């Protein structure tokens, strides 16, 4: 079992920045990918950006060049730096980690990001 605690998010104006952090505990040796998904009202949850244990990243085209993910394998933490925010980035952001063998996904409690124009 893996437990996740995510923090950050909040309110920002368009063009501003916010940061999310997520800390994993428990059976962290089983974790491969760590990252973030988001879900806006009336939409499906979508990948924002993820990073493997080896540092390979995968991200949505909509955040390319604006969001940066980083990871500390020793501390089992992942951080998402969000710059040049847009109103369409408004959503609940969920930390996500996946087990290396089963690809089973664990989810954080979600944090709200609201970007005003």
PyMOL commands that set and color helices and strands:
alter all, ss='L'
color gray80, all
select helices_A, chain A and resi 28-30+61-63+87-89
alter helices_A, ss='H'
color red, helices_A
select strands_A, chain A and resi 2-8+10-13+18-26+31-39+46-51+57-59+67-72+77-82+91-99+105-107+111-116
alter strands_A, ss='S'
color yellow, strands_A
deselect
rebuild
show_as cartoon
